[in-house]
Amino acid sequence: MINKDNSEIIFFSDPAENRTHPFYNKQIVFTGALSTMTRSEAAKQVKAYGGYLQGAVTQQTDFVVLGDKRRGISAKQYKAEQLINQGQDIQILIEDDFLWLISIPKEMDK
């Protein structure tokens, strides 16, 4: 699927998704290289919790994950901050917070 701004959105679905996890049915954007895993591995983690991966920040974005290897403020982070200032509900997470959220055991999250 392609957004109006020509960015690709990849949708994942799995009937065994954990519906109470903060990423469930949420749209997540990564910016900057992650220090602990590849973007593909991170996408698999998002999918495992029922989330969707976006290539760009939009008004539909729920979370922006800032990789530890980023240099300064990226265009994605800047766009997210602009949308937050306009009243959008977007959460900006550092990589450590993302790792903590994906470490929540699924049985504890039910």
Residue frames relative to the residue before (quaternion, step in Angstrom):
aa qw qx qy qz dx dy dz
M 1.0000 0.0000 0.0000 0.0000 0.00 0.00 0.00
I 0.1930 -0.7824 0.5852 0.0904 3.59 -1.00 0.84
N 0.4111 -0.6997 0.5367 0.2309 3.58 -0.97 0.94
K 0.6886 -0.4510 0.3679 0.4325 3.56 -1.32 0.15
D 0.7175 0.4296 -0.2551 0.4853 3.60 1.06 -0.68
N 0.5526 -0.6635 0.3408 0.3718 3.58 1.32 0.51
S 0.4807 0.6289 -0.4712 0.3890 3.60 1.15 0.44
E 0.4314 -0.7065 0.5052 0.2439 3.53 -1.08 0.77
I 0.1459 -0.7420 0.6469 0.0979 3.55 -1.11 0.80
I 0.1794 -0.7729 0.6018 0.0908 3.56 -0.85 1.00
F 0.1685 -0.7965 0.5758 0.0749 3.58 -0.66 1.11
F 0.1104 -0.7652 0.6323 0.0485 3.55 -1.03 0.89
S 0.0279 0.7904 -0.6118 -0.0091 3.56 -1.09 0.60
D 0.0248 0.7763 -0.6266 0.0646 3.52 -1.10 0.75
P 0.4395 -0.7292 0.4503 0.2690 3.61 -0.61 1.05
A 0.6764 0.4837 -0.2981 0.4687 3.62 1.19 -0.40
E 0.2956 0.7885 -0.4956 0.2127 3.59 1.23 0.30
N 0.4145 -0.6767 0.5503 0.2597 3.51 -1.18 0.63
R 0.2912 -0.8304 0.4580 0.1262 3.56 -0.24 1.28
T 0.6794 0.4873 -0.3111 0.4519 3.62 1.17 -0.16
H 0.4937 0.6618 -0.4346 0.3596 3.60 1.22 -0.13
P 0.5945 -0.6048 0.3896 0.3592 3.62 -1.01 0.73
F 0.6846 0.4758 -0.2980 0.4649 3.65 1.11 -0.50
Y 0.4702 0.6964 -0.4485 0.3048 3.61 1.20 -0.28
N 0.8583 0.0108 -0.0668 0.5086 3.55 -0.87 1.11
K 0.5325 0.6043 -0.4084 0.4295 3.60 1.18 0.60
Q 0.3746 -0.7122 0.5515 0.2197 3.55 -1.23 0.55
I 0.1092 -0.8227 0.5575 -0.0216 3.52 -0.67 1.22
V 0.1322 -0.7630 0.6305 0.0533 3.56 -1.08 0.88
F 0.2079 -0.7495 0.6147 0.1313 3.57 -1.05 0.81
T 0.0050 -0.7752 0.6316 0.0132 3.55 -1.10 0.71
G 0.7659 0.2448 -0.2378 0.5449 3.55 -0.87 0.97
A 0.5558 -0.6093 0.4485 0.3444 3.55 -1.15 0.59
L 0.3953 -0.6904 0.5562 0.2402 3.53 -1.07 0.81
S 0.4066 -0.7369 0.4864 0.2347 3.59 -0.95 0.80
T 0.7491 0.4331 -0.2092 0.4555 3.59 1.17 -0.52
M 0.7999 0.0505 -0.0178 0.5977 3.60 1.22 -0.29
T 0.5572 -0.5782 0.4626 0.3759 3.54 -1.29 0.22
R 0.6478 -0.4977 0.3895 0.4253 3.55 -1.24 0.25
S 0.6180 0.5483 -0.3362 0.4521 3.60 1.06 -0.73
E 0.6546 0.4923 -0.3090 0.4835 3.59 0.97 -0.83
A 0.6413 0.5160 -0.3228 0.4671 3.58 0.99 -0.80
A 0.6275 0.5364 -0.3292 0.4584 3.59 1.02 -0.80
K 0.6340 0.5232 -0.3274 0.4659 3.60 1.02 -0.77
Q 0.6382 0.5183 -0.3224 0.4692 3.58 1.04 -0.76
V 0.6332 0.5190 -0.3256 0.4729 3.58 0.98 -0.86
K 0.6521 0.5201 -0.3036 0.4605 3.57 0.93 -0.93
A 0.6375 0.5556 -0.3287 0.4206 3.58 0.95 -0.88
Y 0.7367 0.3658 -0.2124 0.5275 3.57 1.16 -0.58
G 0.6169 -0.6138 0.3238 0.3713 3.57 1.24 0.40
G 0.4872 0.6705 -0.4320 0.3556 3.59 1.19 0.41
Y 0.3717 -0.6951 0.5748 0.2198 3.52 -1.40 0.17
L 0.3136 -0.7510 0.5535 0.1767 3.54 -1.01 0.81
Q 0.1411 -0.7745 0.6134 0.0634 3.57 -0.91 0.98
G 0.4235 -0.7017 0.5131 0.2548 3.55 -1.18 0.57
A 0.7887 0.1525 -0.0720 0.5912 3.58 1.21 -0.43
V 0.5285 -0.6150 0.4832 0.3300 3.54 -1.23 0.51
T 0.0249 0.7741 -0.6303 0.0543 3.56 -0.93 1.02
Q 0.6930 -0.4386 0.3462 0.4556 3.56 -1.27 -0.07
Q 0.6512 0.5150 -0.3133 0.4610 3.60 1.22 -0.36
T 0.4792 0.6810 -0.4315 0.3469 3.60 1.26 -0.16
D 0.2399 -0.7744 0.5725 0.1225 3.55 -1.03 0.87
F 0.8057 0.0752 -0.0078 0.5875 3.59 0.99 -0.86
V 0.1090 -0.7281 0.6708 0.0898 3.54 -1.20 0.70
V 0.1708 -0.7892 0.5861 0.0663 3.56 -0.69 1.14
L 0.2415 -0.7779 0.5704 0.1058 3.55 -0.73 1.16
G 0.3358 -0.7471 0.5424 0.1868 3.57 -0.57 1.17
D 0.5803 -0.6194 0.4129 0.3304 3.57 -1.10 0.71
K 0.7099 0.4711 -0.2609 0.4539 3.59 1.13 -0.58
R 0.3913 0.7215 -0.4922 0.2900 3.61 1.15 0.37
R 0.2895 -0.7346 0.5856 0.1836 3.55 -1.24 0.48
G 0.8335 -0.0358 -0.0077 0.5513 3.56 -0.34 1.20
I 0.6808 -0.4454 0.3683 0.4499 3.55 -1.27 -0.44
S 0.3161 -0.7592 0.5429 0.1701 3.57 -0.69 1.11
A 0.6568 -0.4897 0.3892 0.4211 3.55 -1.31 0.25
K 0.6326 0.5301 -0.3348 0.4546 3.62 1.05 -0.70
Q 0.6578 0.4892 -0.3112 0.4808 3.58 0.93 -0.85
Y 0.6398 0.5297 -0.3221 0.4543 3.58 0.95 -0.86
K 0.6551 0.5046 -0.3038 0.4732 3.59 0.95 -0.92
A 0.6428 0.5184 -0.3243 0.4613 3.60 0.95 -0.85
E 0.6625 0.5022 -0.3077 0.4629 3.59 0.93 -0.86
Q 0.6168 0.5308 -0.3409 0.4707 3.59 1.06 -0.72
L 0.6803 0.4868 -0.2895 0.4652 3.59 0.88 -0.94
I 0.6085 0.5360 -0.3478 0.4707 3.60 1.06 -0.72
N 0.6645 0.5072 -0.2934 0.4638 3.58 0.95 -0.89
Q 0.6783 0.4555 -0.2778 0.5053 3.58 1.24 -0.47
G 0.6692 -0.5432 0.2855 0.4189 3.58 1.27 0.19
Q 0.4672 0.6662 -0.4605 0.3546 3.62 1.22 0.09
D 0.3824 -0.7149 0.5423 0.2203 3.56 -1.11 0.74
I 0.2165 0.7536 -0.5783 0.2254 3.56 0.10 1.34
Q 0.2319 -0.7619 0.5925 0.1209 3.55 -0.92 0.98
I 0.1932 -0.7547 0.6165 0.1143 3.58 -0.90 0.94
L 0.0940 -0.8086 0.5808 -0.0029 3.55 -0.71 1.18
I 0.3580 -0.6630 0.5970 0.2755 3.55 -1.12 0.63
E 0.7000 -0.4918 0.3094 0.4151 3.57 -1.22 0.46
D 0.6341 0.5409 -0.3431 0.4332 3.63 0.94 -0.79
D 0.6506 0.5024 -0.3195 0.4713 3.61 1.01 -0.75
F 0.6078 0.5361 -0.3413 0.4762 3.59 1.07 -0.75
L 0.6648 0.5069 -0.3018 0.4583 3.58 0.88 -0.94
W 0.6324 0.5190 -0.3333 0.4686 3.58 1.00 -0.77
L 0.6730 0.5027 -0.3058 0.4481 3.61 0.88 -0.90
I 0.7110 0.4291 -0.2827 0.4800 3.62 0.94 -0.74
S 0.6099 0.5499 -0.3604 0.4423 3.60 1.25 -0.12
I 0.4699 0.6687 -0.4547 0.3540 3.60 1.24 -0.15
P 0.4070 -0.7124 0.5053 0.2674 3.62 -0.61 1.05
K 0.5404 -0.6596 0.4199 0.3108 3.55 -0.91 0.92
E 0.6521 0.5209 -0.3407 0.4329 3.61 0.97 -0.72
M 0.6447 0.5015 -0.3236 0.4777 3.61 1.15 -0.55
D 0.6720 0.5303 -0.2769 0.4365 3.55 1.19 -0.59
K 0.5764 0.6167 -0.3707 0.3873 3.61 1.24 -0.13
